[in-house]
Amino acid sequence: MRIKKTIKRDIKRRLTFCTLEPKALILKSLGKNQILPMHIREKALDILDSYPKDHSISKINNLCYMTGRSRGNMGPKNGKISRMKFRELCEFGKISGVKRATW
């Protein structure tokens, strides 16, 4: 299966976020700390500015890992797939424990 460009970009953003976020939080707190001298705070904010913009949580999208679709996702508890793929997989019995609702 060929991975779409949007899925690759999302994976890259998630990896960047996981590696840089702990350091970024420390630098943010150093930059906002009023007790520290100004030159230390400025240095921390300069280092933070040099980080790529993909290190932020707001840049991460919830995408379907099969299609790359950003709308109508079932969420992490259902495997991060879109509702259409979920329905398709349930129809063919690929997901166990799911049956059609009747009332």
N, C-alpha and C positions, 0 to 999 in steps of 0.2 A: 504494500500500500504506500502510495506516494504521500509524503507529509506536505501539507500546504505551507505556503510562506507565512501566513498569519499564525499558524500553530508553532512554527519554528521560532518566530519572533516572540510569541508569548512564553515559550520555554526559556528563551534567552533572558527575557525580562524577569522571569521568576528566579532564575539562577542568580542574576545580578542582584535582585532584591535580597535573596537569602544570604549572599556573601557580604554585601555592603551595609545592610540595614543596622546590624548591631554597632558597627563603627560610626555610622551616621547619627544614631541616637546619642552616642557619647559626645560627638562633636557638636550636636545641636544643644545639648545640655551645657557644654562648656561655653558655647557662644552666648547663651542666655543668662549665664551665671553672673550676677552683679557684683559678687565678692571678688572675683578674679580681676587682675589688672587688664587694662584695655588691649595691650599688645597680644596677650595670650588669647583673648576672646576673638580678636581680629584674625589671628593665625588659624584658629579652629574654624572660623567661618570661611576663610580662604580655602582651606583644605576641603571643606564641605562643598564649596562651589566648584572645585575641580572634579568632583565625582560626576559620573554620567547621570543624565536626568531619568534614566530607566530604573534607578535604585528606589524610587518611591512606590508605595503601595497603590497609589492612584493610577499608575500606568499599567497595572495588571488587570486584564480582562478575563471574565469567566467565559471560556470558549469550549465548545464541544471538541473533545479530543479526536473524534472521528471525522467530522466535517469542517470544523473551524467556525461553525456558526456561533454568533454572539448572542442571539436572541432565543428565548424559549428553552433555556437550559434547565435540566432537572436539579442541578446542584451537586455538591460534593457527596451527599449521602446516597445519591443514586448513580454515582459513577461519572459525573460530569459529562453527560451526553445530552444532546438536544431531544426535545419531546418527540420529534419525528423519527429519529433513530431508535429511541426507546420503544416507540410503538412498533416499529418494524422488527426489532429484535424480539419483542414479546410475541408478536404475531407468529414468528417461526419457532418459538419455544427456546430461544437462546438464553433467556434470563429465567432462572428457576425461581419458583415461589410467587410468580406474578400471574394472575389470571384476570380475565375480562370481568368487569363489574356488571352485575345484573341486579335489578331491583324492580 
